[in-house]
Amino acid sequence: MKLVTAIIKPFKLDDVREALAPLGIQGLTVSEVKGFGRQRGQTEIYRGAEYRISFLPKIKVEIVIKDDMEDMVVEAIATAAHTGKIGDGKIFVSDISRAVRIRTKESGESAL
């Protein structure tokens, strides 16, 4: 099993969710996060004063999937979240050694 973690722009969440639905993704976790990468935040002017915003709002999407779905899921997220501008985000893939459905005590891929 794999954990796919994607950090994306907030307005792209619906596009990503819609791109994952045809792949049979039945569940995902979404968190509002803040951070920066190469864009190093941004500068805004408020009431004539310049402010530096170091951490930009982002969305973190986490999905646990079967190993054979990795390429399809990563491609779907990358395509749906793409704007071509700096700050589009990142996708990380990690191995999951165990998953357990608490209600039924199923484990492994059947717990997904």
Secondary structure as the mmCIF struct_conf table of DSSP 4:
data_model
#
loop_
_struct_conf.conf_type_id
_struct_conf.id
_struct_conf.beg_label_comp_id
_struct_conf.beg_label_asym_id
_struct_conf.beg_label_seq_id
_struct_conf.end_label_comp_id
_struct_conf.end_label_asym_id
_struct_conf.end_label_seq_id
STRN STRN1 LYS A 2 ILE A 8
HELX_RH_3T_P HELX_RH_3T_P1 PRO A 10 LYS A 12
HELX_RH_AL_P HELX_RH_AL_P1 LEU A 13 LEU A 20
HELX_RH_3T_P HELX_RH_3T_P2 ALA A 21 LEU A 23
TURN_TY1_P TURN_TY1_P1 GLY A 24 GLY A 24
STRN STRN2 THR A 29 GLY A 35
BEND BEND1 GLY A 37 GLY A 37
TURN_TY1_P TURN_TY1_P2 ARG A 38 GLN A 39
STRN STRN3 GLN A 42 TYR A 46
TURN_TY1_P TURN_TY1_P3 ARG A 47 GLY A 48
STRN STRN4 ALA A 49 ILE A 53
BEND BEND2 PHE A 55 PHE A 55
STRN STRN5 LEU A 56 ILE A 65
HELX_RH_3T_P HELX_RH_3T_P3 ASP A 67 MET A 69
HELX_RH_AL_P HELX_RH_AL_P2 GLU A 70 ALA A 81
BEND BEND3 GLY A 84 LYS A 85
TURN_TY1_P TURN_TY1_P4 ILE A 86 GLY A 87
STRN STRN6 GLY A 89 ASP A 95
STRN STRN7 VAL A 100 VAL A 100
TURN_TY1_P TURN_TY1_P5 ILE A 102 THR A 104
STRN STRN8 SER A 107 SER A 107
HELX_RH_3T_P HELX_RH_3T_P4 GLY A 108 ALA A 111
#
